[in-house]
Amino acid sequence: MAEGGSLGFLGLGGGRDRRGVQLQQLAKTRLDVFANRLPDPVLQQVEDFGDGTISVNDCFKPVSRYFDRIARPEQLIPALNRAMVVLTDPSDCGPATLAMCQDTQAEAYDYPESFFDEKIWTTRRVRPDENELAEAVRVLKAAKKPVIIAGGGVLFSEASGTLANFAGAHGIPVESVVRDVLLASQPNKRFSTVEEIGALAAFLCGPGAGTITGTALSVDGGWTAH
């Protein structure tokens, strides 16, 4: 089946570039046709006479935490569930790409109403290992000048305030480490926010980005230019 585009997350689109394709297309596409290999080849298809499954969408495999190729419309139901598991996993979170065959996009399918119901995805919380936690406490108690370097887990857990209060109560520097080490070479001296990245992703999914192709847009506060 010739693939002309992909349904992706986090700004991943088809072979034309890596822009996201809006999920609303699924609800709008209700044509009574069936998947086949006609016409072949089609726009954006990679012709490999030794492998009929090769597609431009394969370029997303190295940069995707989860990749799936949708050859039948009913496959979209479990594939979206698996993609959301990856997108909401605190440790393995990353880009998820669902590549849809071009002829499959036009195939009618009676999706269950429950598929479109709003769902709240609860982030999986894994408790720290008791032995590792005890060892960390022992090391911190014995340290003369301890320094806390917190990762993304603090942001996922919305525990930045708790960490700041703990560090302040015990005289352990946190903000100075972020400013003097992590942001030392950052031109704007702050991290990009989820809202800023999301705003760019929403723009790329909209009609205003229809002529943006083959362009890499960085939301890094000037880090790339630096």
C-alpha positions as CSV (number, residue, x, y, z in Angstrom):
1,M,0.0,0.0,0.0
2,A,1.4,3.3,-1.0
3,E,1.9,5.7,1.9
4,G,1.6,9.4,1.2
5,G,1.5,10.8,4.7
6,S,1.6,9.9,8.4
7,L,-0.4,10.7,11.5
8,G,2.0,11.9,14.1
9,F,2.5,13.5,17.5
10,L,4.8,16.3,18.6
11,G,5.1,17.9,15.2
12,L,5.8,14.7,13.3
13,G,4.1,14.7,9.9
14,G,4.5,13.1,6.5
15,G,7.4,12.9,4.1
16,R,6.9,16.4,2.9
17,D,8.2,17.6,6.2
18,R,7.7,16.7,9.9
19,R,4.6,18.7,10.6
20,G,1.7,17.1,12.5
21,V,-1.4,15.9,10.8
22,Q,-4.6,16.8,12.6
23,L,-6.6,13.9,14.1
24,Q,-9.8,15.5,12.9
25,Q,-9.1,14.0,9.5
26,L,-10.3,10.6,10.8
27,A,-13.8,11.9,11.5
28,K,-14.1,13.8,8.2
29,T,-12.9,10.9,6.0
30,R,-16.0,8.8,5.3
31,L,-15.6,7.6,1.7
32,D,-16.8,4.2,0.7
33,V,-13.6,2.9,-0.8
34,F,-11.2,0.1,-0.1
35,A,-7.4,-0.1,0.3
36,N,-5.5,-1.2,-2.8
37,R,-2.2,-0.6,-4.6
38,L,-3.8,1.7,-7.3
39,P,-2.5,4.2,-8.2
40,D,1.1,3.2,-7.7
41,P,3.5,5.0,-7.3
42,V,1.9,8.0,-5.6
43,L,3.2,11.4,-4.5
44,Q,5.9,11.1,-1.7
45,Q,6.2,7.3,-2.2
46,V,9.7,5.8,-2.2
47,E,10.1,3.3,-5.0
48,D,12.2,0.4,-3.9
49,F,11.9,-2.5,-6.4
50,G,13.3,-4.9,-3.9
51,D,11.0,-4.0,-1.0
52,G,7.4,-3.0,-1.5
53,T,7.0,-1.9,2.1
54,I,9.6,0.9,2.1
55,S,8.1,4.3,2.6
56,V,9.2,7.9,3.3
57,N,7.6,7.4,6.7
58,D,10.4,5.0,7.7
59,C,12.6,8.1,8.2
60,F,10.6,8.7,11.5
61,K,11.6,5.3,13.0
62,P,15.0,6.5,14.4
63,V,13.4,9.6,16.0
64,S,10.3,8.0,17.4
65,R,9.9,6.3,20.7
66,Y,6.9,4.5,19.3
67,F,6.2,3.9,15.6
68,D,3.4,2.0,14.0
69,R,2.2,1.6,10.4
70,I,-1.6,1.7,9.9
71,A,-2.6,-0.5,7.0
72,R,-6.2,-1.0,8.1
73,P,-8.5,1.6,9.8
74,E,-9.3,-0.7,12.7
75,Q,-5.6,-0.8,13.7
76,L,-5.8,2.8,14.7
77,I,-7.7,1.9,17.9
78,P,-5.0,-0.1,19.7
79,A,-2.2,2.0,18.0
80,L,-3.5,5.2,19.5
81,N,-3.7,3.6,22.9
82,R,-0.1,2.4,22.7
83,A,1.0,5.8,21.5
84,M,-0.7,7.6,24.5
85,V,1.0,5.1,26.9
86,V,4.3,6.3,25.5
87,L,3.4,10.0,25.5
88,T,2.3,9.8,29.2
89,D,5.1,7.6,30.5
90,P,7.4,9.6,32.9
91,S,10.5,7.7,32.0
92,D,10.0,6.5,28.4
93,C,8.1,9.5,27.1
94,G,9.0,10.5,23.6
95,P,7.6,11.2,20.0
96,A,5.0,8.8,18.7
97,T,4.4,8.4,15.0
98,L,1.4,6.6,13.4
99,A,2.0,6.2,9.6
100,M,-1.2,5.9,7.7
101,C,-1.3,4.5,4.2
102,Q,-2.7,7.1,1.8
103,D,-5.4,4.8,0.5
104,T,-6.3,3.7,4.1
105,Q,-7.0,7.3,5.0
106,A,-9.9,7.3,2.6
107,E,-11.4,4.0,3.8
108,A,-14.7,4.1,5.7
109,Y,-14.8,2.4,9.1
110,D,-17.5,2.4,11.7
111,Y,-15.5,3.4,14.8
112,P,-17.2,2.8,18.2
113,E,-18.5,5.9,19.9
114,S,-16.3,5.1,22.9
115,F,-13.3,5.7,20.8
116,F,-14.1,9.4,20.7
117,D,-15.0,9.7,24.4
118,E,-12.8,12.1,26.4
119,K,-10.3,10.2,28.6
120,I,-8.1,11.4,31.3
121,W,-4.7,9.7,31.1
122,T,-3.2,9.3,34.6
123,T,0.6,9.5,34.8
124,R,2.1,6.3,36.1
125,R,3.9,6.9,39.4
126,V,6.8,4.6,40.2
127,R,8.0,4.8,43.8
128,P,11.7,5.0,44.4
129,D,13.5,1.8,45.5
130,E,13.7,1.8,49.3
131,N,17.4,0.7,49.4
132,E,18.4,3.4,46.9
133,L,16.4,6.0,48.8
134,A,18.1,5.0,52.1
135,E,21.5,5.2,50.5
136,A,20.8,8.7,49.2
137,V,19.7,9.8,52.6
138,R,22.9,8.4,54.1
139,V,25.1,10.2,51.6
140,L,23.2,13.5,52.0
141,K,23.5,13.4,55.8
142,A,27.3,12.7,55.6
143,A,27.9,15.4,52.9
144,K,29.4,18.8,54.0
145,K,28.3,20.7,51.0
146,P,25.5,18.8,49.3
147,V,24.0,20.0,46.0
148,I,20.7,18.9,44.5
149,I,20.4,18.5,40.8
150,A,16.8,17.5,40.0
151,G,15.6,16.0,36.7
152,G,12.4,16.0,34.8
153,G,10.7,13.8,37.4
154,V,10.3,16.9,39.6
155,L,8.5,18.7,36.8
156,F,6.3,15.7,36.0
157,S,5.3,15.4,39.7
158,E,4.8,19.2,40.0
159,A,7.1,19.0,43.0
160,S,9.3,22.1,42.2
161,G,7.8,24.0,45.2
162,T,8.3,21.1,47.6
163,L,11.9,20.7,46.4
164,A,12.6,24.4,46.8
165,N,11.2,24.4,50.4
166,F,13.2,21.3,51.3
167,A,16.4,22.8,49.9
168,G,15.8,26.1,51.7
169,A,15.1,24.5,55.0
170,H,18.3,22.5,54.9
171,G,20.5,25.1,53.2
172,I,21.1,23.0,50.1
173,P,21.6,25.1,46.9
174,V,19.3,24.3,43.9
175,E,18.6,27.5,42.0
176,S,22.3,28.4,41.9
177,V,23.1,25.0,40.3
178,V,20.4,25.6,37.6
179,R,21.7,29.2,37.0
180,D,25.4,28.6,37.2
181,V,25.7,25.1,35.6
182,L,22.6,24.1,33.5
183,L,21.9,27.6,32.2
184,A,25.4,29.0,32.1
185,S,25.6,28.7,28.3
186,Q,21.9,29.4,27.7
187,P,21.5,32.8,26.0
188,N,18.1,33.7,27.5
189,K,19.0,32.1,30.9
190,R,15.8,30.0,31.2
191,F,14.3,26.8,30.0
192,S,11.6,26.7,27.2
193,T,8.2,26.0,28.6
194,V,5.7,23.3,27.6
195,E,3.3,26.1,26.6
196,E,5.9,27.6,24.2
197,I,6.6,24.2,22.6
198,G,2.9,23.4,22.4
199,A,2.1,26.7,20.8
200,L,4.6,26.0,18.0
201,A,3.2,22.5,17.5
202,A,-0.4,23.9,17.3
203,F,0.8,26.5,14.7
204,L,2.5,23.8,12.6
205,C,-0.8,21.8,12.6
206,G,-2.8,24.7,11.4
207,P,-3.4,26.3,7.9
208,G,-0.9,29.1,8.7
209,A,2.0,26.6,8.3
210,G,0.8,25.2,5.0
211,T,3.8,26.6,3.1
212,I,6.5,25.7,5.7
213,T,8.4,22.7,4.3
214,G,11.9,21.4,5.0
215,T,12.5,23.8,7.9
216,A,13.8,23.1,11.4
217,L,12.3,25.4,14.0
218,S,14.1,25.5,17.3
219,V,12.4,26.4,20.6
220,D,15.5,26.6,22.7
221,G,16.0,30.2,23.6
222,G,18.9,30.7,21.2
223,W,20.9,27.5,22.3
224,T,21.2,26.3,18.7
225,A,22.4,29.6,17.4
226,H,24.8,29.9,20.3
